[in-house]
């Protein structure tokens, strides 16, 4: 894959998260939520002071094919779920992580 295609793919995911934040917190303005430039150090979604009071999360976005195994595990959780699927993953020597659907996540933080 070309570098320009990778950048576009990454930017699409950043824009999706930005749009979800703006849709979830409707009183925020576009200037309150911005996306980082490609290669810029730090978080991928930049929040104004106002937005940080509402959204107490920092977002790092990764849009890559090599996460296929995580998606297979999530599909298994979804297949077996009676409610909202949650995938808990852990690597040796690392803390456990939780994987949930993006829409479900924004429903949780909007309450």
N, C-alpha and C positions, 0 to 999 in steps of 0.2 A: 504494500500500500504506500502511496506517495505521502510525503510529509504534509503537503497541503491538504490531502484528504483526511489525514489524522487530525489536523487542526480543525477542520470543518466539523468532523465527527464529535470532537471534544466540545467545540463551541455550541453545537446543537444541544448537548446534554446540559451544559451550563445555562443556556437560554431556557430550557424546559424547567429547570429548578427555579430560576428567577421568576418565570411566569407563574409557577405554582405558588410561590411566596406571595406574589402580587394578587393572585386570585383568592388565596386563603385569607389574606389580611387586606381587604379591599380599600381601607383608608390610607394605605401606603401609596406613595407616588413612585413613578419610575425612577426618579432620582434617589430614592431610598434604597434601591436594590440594583446593584451593578455587577457585571461579570468581569473577571480578571482578563487581562490580555494574555495571549499564548506565551508561555515561558516566564510569565511574571511570578516572582516568588510570593508565597503566602497563600491565603485561602482563595478559593475559586469564585465564591459569591461574596461580594462586599456589601455590607449592610451599614446604613447610616445609624446614628445614635438612636433615632426613633425606632428604626427597624430592629436594632439589637435588643431594645427593651421588650419587643414582642416575640422575636424569634431568637431564642437563646441557644442557638446551634451554629457551629461553623461547618461549612460545606466544602468537601473535597470531592470532585467529580472525576470518575474514570469511565471511559467508554471504550472497552477493549474486549476482544474476542476470547482472550485467554482465561476468562472467568467462567467458562462453560460449566465446569464442575459445580460451582456455587449455584448456578441456575438449575442444574439437574437436581441438586439437593432441595432447592426451593420448590421445584415442581413436585418432588416427592412429598414435601410438607403440605403443599396445596392439595395434592390428591388425597391425602389422609386427613385433611382438616375438616372439622365440623364447623369451625368458626374461621376467623382470620388466621392464615398461616403465618408462623414465625419460625425462622431458621436461626438456630444458635450454632455458631462455629467457633472453634478454638484451635490454635496452633500450639505445639509444645513450647512452653516458656513464655507464652503471650496470654493476654487477658481475653476472655470470651467476647465475641461480638454478636449482635443481633441483626438479622436481615429481615426487613419487612417491605411490603409493597410501598412505592412512593406515595400513592394517593392515601393509603392507610396512615402513613407517617404524618402527612399534612392534616388528616382528620384528627389525629392524636394531639398535635401541637396547637390546633385551633380551638380546642375545648378549654 
